[in-house]
Amino acid sequence: MLPNVSQSLSPTVLTVILLGCSNVFMTFAWYGHLRNLSHRGWLLGAVFFMFRSRLGGA
């Protein structure tokens, strides 16, 4: 049987490991998403400027 990892690591170390794994996953997900939008650059720019204007950016 596998040991219970959450009991052998401190909560701080476990949190850092989980956040690191989440960051790696989201990085690949985000750049994979952008790769599919590479032929629609104008759409991405339009959405960006729409949100920027709603947040009060000049």
C-alpha positions as CSV (number, residue, x, y, z in Angstrom):
1,M,0.0,0.0,0.0
2,L,1.0,3.6,-0.6
3,P,1.7,5.8,2.4
4,N,-0.7,8.7,3.1
5,V,1.3,11.6,1.6
6,S,-0.8,14.2,3.3
7,Q,0.1,12.9,6.7
8,S,3.9,12.7,6.0
9,L,4.2,16.3,4.7
10,S,3.6,19.5,6.6
11,P,0.6,21.5,5.5
12,T,2.9,24.3,4.1
13,V,4.9,21.9,2.0
14,L,1.8,20.2,0.7
15,T,0.2,23.6,-0.2
16,V,3.3,24.7,-2.1
17,I,3.4,21.4,-4.0
18,L,-0.3,21.5,-4.9
19,L,-0.1,25.2,-6.0
20,G,3.0,24.3,-8.1
21,C,1.1,21.5,-9.8
22,S,-1.9,23.7,-10.4
23,N,0.3,26.4,-11.9
24,V,1.9,24.0,-14.3
25,F,-1.5,22.6,-15.4
26,M,-3.0,26.1,-15.9
27,T,0.1,27.3,-17.9
28,F,-0.3,24.4,-20.3
29,A,-4.1,24.9,-20.5
30,W,-3.7,28.6,-21.2
31,Y,-1.0,28.3,-23.9
32,G,-2.9,25.4,-25.5
33,H,-6.0,27.6,-25.6
34,L,-4.0,30.5,-27.2
35,R,-2.5,28.1,-29.8
36,N,-6.0,27.3,-31.0
37,L,-6.8,31.1,-31.2
38,S,-3.6,32.0,-33.1
39,H,-5.5,32.5,-36.4
40,R,-8.0,34.8,-34.6
41,G,-5.7,37.4,-33.2
42,W,-8.1,40.2,-33.9
43,L,-10.7,38.5,-31.7
44,L,-8.4,38.1,-28.8
45,G,-7.4,41.8,-29.1
46,A,-11.0,42.9,-29.3
47,V,-11.9,41.0,-26.1
48,F,-8.8,42.3,-24.3
49,F,-9.7,45.9,-25.1
50,M,-13.4,45.4,-24.2
51,F,-12.4,44.2,-20.7
52,R,-9.8,46.9,-20.4
53,S,-12.3,49.6,-21.2
54,R,-14.8,48.1,-18.7
55,L,-12.1,48.3,-15.9
56,G,-11.5,52.0,-16.6
57,G,-8.3,51.7,-18.5
58,A,-7.5,54.5,-20.9
